[in-house]
Amino acid sequence: MSQIAENFSHIKTGMLKAALQAGRLPQDVTLVAVSKKQPTDKIYDALNTGHRVFGENRVQDAMTVWSPIKKTYPDIQLHLIGSLQTNKVKEAVSFFDVIETLDREKLVDALADEMRRQNKNIPCFIQVNTGEEPQKSGVSPAGLPGLIAYARQEGLTIQGLMCIPPEQEPSGLYFAFLSKLAAQHGLASLSMGMSGDFEKAIALGATHIRVGTALFGVRTS
Ligand SMILES: *Cc1c(COP(=O)(O)O)cnc(C)c1O
């Protein structure tokens, strides 16, 4: 077994345990394998385990790495997990299956236009800046209701909420907060939890966890 296959098996066992402990169905949690800045051979090792759901944070990098792979694996599901500039919306809509980082009205406008143009309806998560950190993207919790309403009015499919909690603080509080916000707005999906805290995120309701280094090792650049 490759090191990557072992890592996948280990993380999946952790997910299973966390789900069962929380009284949740294991199949209700999706592992988004974050392949950003990882060498292609490791990505192929992951594909060889049967895994198909991946996360990338930059549109251009993702297209470079994944364009050739998608030809052989048409059932790949790519999630955009990094912030999206409006000038990259066209490529993002053509290339990604889920956009997890919707965070402002201008982006709603651009995505709605482009999805109409490409005749697509890509599910989106709204990224919430749960820690209200000035350097981080994401809509503020206070701005969330307005953004959800606007996105729905423009015809976007809002699948759920996503957050990246402040680094130096215990993440549980933020996960619980995001979970409450999603429930308030009738949103089914929660993207939260990374290599260091995905078990806690599952305990608090995560439906999508985004795991990079625990699967692929330290990033190369
Ligand atoms: C890089 C990244 C991850 C993965 O983080 P790890 O600590 O490597 O698991 C998850 N979410 C986002 C938004 C990221 O940019």
The ligand as an SDF file (V2000), in Angstrom:
LIG
                    3D

 15 15  0  0  0  0  0  0  0  0999 V2000
   -5.2540   24.3150    2.6590 C   0  0  0  0  0  0  0  0  0  0  0  0
   -6.6540   24.3250    3.1430 C   0  0  0  0  0  0  0  0  0  0  0  0
   -7.1800   23.2410    3.8790 C   0  0  0  0  0  0  0  0  0  0  0  0
   -6.3610   22.0230    4.2650 C   0  0  0  0  0  0  0  0  0  0  0  0
   -5.6270   22.2860    5.4000 O   0  0  0  0  0  0  0  0  0  0  0  0
   -4.7660   21.1230    6.1150 P   0  0  0  0  0  0  0  0  0  0  0  0
   -4.4130   21.7190    7.4210 O   0  0  0  0  0  0  0  0  0  0  0  0
   -3.6010   20.8760    5.2260 O   0  0  0  0  0  0  0  0  0  0  0  0
   -5.6390   19.9430    6.2530 O   0  0  0  0  0  0  0  0  0  0  0  0
   -8.5080   23.3060    4.2450 C   0  0  0  0  0  0  0  0  0  0  0  0
   -9.2860   24.3700    3.9390 N   0  0  0  0  0  0  0  0  0  0  0  0
   -8.8120   25.4130    3.2360 C   0  0  0  0  0  0  0  0  0  0  0  0
   -9.7230   26.5450    2.9340 C   0  0  0  0  0  0  0  0  0  0  0  0
   -7.4900   25.4320    2.8240 C   0  0  0  0  0  0  0  0  0  0  0  0
   -7.0260   26.4940    2.1390 O   0  0  0  0  0  0  0  0  0  0  0  0
  1  2  1  0
  2  3  1  0
  2 14  2  0
  3  4  1  0
  3 10  2  0
  4  5  1  0
  5  6  1  0
  6  7  2  0
  6  8  1  0
  6  9  1  0
 10 11  1  0
 11 12  2  0
 12 13  1  0
 12 14  1  0
 14 15  1  0
M  END
$$$$
